[in-house]
Amino acid sequence: MTKLKQYKMFINGEWVDSESKKTFETLNPENNEPWAVVPEASAKDVNNAVNAAQKAFEGDWPKLLPKERAKFLRLIGQQLRDNAEILGEIETIDTGKIIRETKKQAIYIADYYDYYAGLADKVEGTVLPIDKPNIQAITTRIPIGVIAAIIPWNSQMFLTAVKLAPALAMGNTIIIKASEIAPTPLLEFAKIIHKSHHPTIQS
C-alpha cells in the first residue's frame, strides 16, 4: 500500500499539527484514492493563526518601507518560477487539473507578485477640495490589519495571488484558508513562503 503524504499547518512561522490531532484524507480525482493526510483545523488553531497574524501586524512588517515589502514579493515570485514544476504536479494530483496547465501556471502567476511589488511604493493620498479657506484636507492610505482569505479549490495558486500579493504590498498581514477539497497546493506554497522568509515576518 502506498504511504500517504503527511502535511502540517503553517502557523506563526512553524509547521504544526491540529490542536485536536484530527486529520482528513485528500483524494486524487484520477482514481478517487487518498494520497495525502492533512490536519483538520480547530477553532483554537484558527485563533492561534489570527493572534500570530495580529502580532506580525503590530510588529515591523507594516512599518517597512514599501520598497522592502516589494523585495519580499519579488522573492515569492522567483520562488514560484523556480518551483513551478513541483507545484504543478501537486495541484494536478489534488485537483485533477491538466498537467500541461498547472506546470506552467506558477510562472505567469509569479508576474502578479512582481506587479504588486511595483505598486507597493506608488500608493498615494488625495487632496480633498473643501469649502473652508486656509484649510487643506488630505487622505493617507494605511494598512488595515489582518486579512482573511478563503481560497476555492479549483484555482488555488492564482486565486491566492490576487489576494495575498496586494494585501502584503500594502503592509497588511493575511491568513489563508485552503479548500478542504484540495488543500495541498497551498500547503506546498507555504513551504515556498517559508523559504522566502523575510526577517521581519512573524507568521
N, C-alpha and C positions, 0 to 999 in steps of 0.2 A: 504494500500500500504506500502511495506517495505521501511523504511527510508534508503537512500543511505549513505554509509560510506564516511566521508569527510576527504580528505588529504590536506596537505600543502607541499610546497617545503622546503628543509633544506639548507639555505644559510647563511654563516657567523655565524654559531652557533645558528641560530634562525629558527623557523618554520614560513614561510611567504606565503601569497597569491601571485599570479601572479601580477606584476605591472599593467597589463591591466585589472585585475579581471576576465579574461577569464578562463573558465574551460572546461573539457570534461568528458564524462562518460566512464568508462571502463566496458566491458561486461564479464559476466560469460559464458564461452563457453558451459557449460552444457545445458543452456536454452536460450542463446543469449540475456539475460536480463541485463540491467545495475545494478551494485551493489555498485559502488563507484564513487566518483567525485574527479577529480584530476586537479590541476592548469595547465594551458597552458602557459608555459614559453615564455616570450617575449625576444627580443634581449637585452633589458635593464636588464632583470633578468639574462641572460647569462653573461653579462658584470659584473654585481654585483658578480656573483659566481667566475668569473675569478679574479676580483680585490681582493676578500676575500682570494682566494687561493694564490694569489701572496703575499698578506700581511702576510699570515701564513708562506709562504716560506721565506720571509725576516725576520721573527721572529725567535723564538728559536728552532722550530722543526728540521730543518736540522743540527743544531748545537749540538743537543743532542748526547750523547754517544750512539753508536749502541745498547748497552745493554738496554738503556732506551726505545728506539724505539721498541726493541724486547718485552719488558714488555707490551707495549700497544697492539702489535699484538697478544700476548697470551691472553690478556684481551678480545679482539674481538673473538678469537677462543672459549674461555669459554662461552661468551655470546651466541654464536651460538649454542653451546651444550645445554645451559640452555633454549634456546627459540626455539629449533628445531621443536617442535610440532606446535606452532602458526605460525612460518614461513612456514612450510609445508602446513598448511591449507590455508594460504593466497595465496601461489603460485598455489595451486590446483584450488582455486576459480577463480584466474585471468588468468591462462594459460591453465587449463584443464589437466595438468599432473596428473598421478595417485597418489593418496594419499599415498599409501604404499612406493612409491619412495620419494616423497617430504618430508614426515615426518622424514625420516632418513638422507636425504642428507646433512642437515646442520651439522650433527655430523661429517661426513667424510670431508666436506668442511672446517671445523674448523682445520683439520690437515694441510691444506695449509698455514694458518696463523701461525701455530706452526713451519712449515718447514721454512718459510721465516724469522720468528723470529730467528731461529737458524742460518740462513745465514747472518743476519744483521752485526755481528761482524767478519765475515770471508771474507770480500771483500778486496782483496789485490791488490797492484800495481804491476808493472812489471819493471825489469831492462832490458833495451834495449841494445843489442850489437851495438856499433858504431865503426867507423874506425879511431877514434881520441884518442891518448894516454892521460892518466891523466884526462879524462873527463868521467863522469858517467851520463847516461841518464835514468831517471825513469819516469813511468807514475803513476798518482794518480787518483783514481776514486772519483768523487764528485757528489752530486745531481745536476740534470739539471734544475729543476724548476717545473712548473705547468704542470701536465699531464692531457690530456683529454681522457676519456674512454667512448666509445659508446657501450652499452651492448645490445645484441639481446634479444628478448622476450622469447626464448624457454628454456633457462637455466641460468636465471639471477644470481642466487646466486653463481653458480660455475664459470661462466664467469667473474663475478665481482672479485672473489677471486684471479684468476690468473692474474688480472691487478692491483687490489688495494694492495694486500699484498706485491709484490715486489717493487712497487712504494714507499710505506710507509717505507718499510725496508731500502731502500737506501736513505731516507731523502727527498724525493720529496713530493709535495702536489698534490692532484688529484681532478678533477671534474668528476662526473659520470652522464652520460645522460642515464636515463632509457628509455626503449622502450615505445612508446605511446600505443602499443597494449596491454601491460600488465605491467604497471609501479609499481603496489603496492608492490610487494615483496621487491623492493629496497627502497621504502619509509619506509617500516617496518624495513628493515635492518638499515636505517639511524637512526631510534629510538634506535637501539642497539648500534650503534656507539656513539650516544649522551650519552647513559647510561654509556658507557665505557670511557667517556670523559677524555682525558689527559690534565692536567692543562696548558700545553704549546700550545695546538692546538687552532687556531683562527677560523677555519671553518671546 
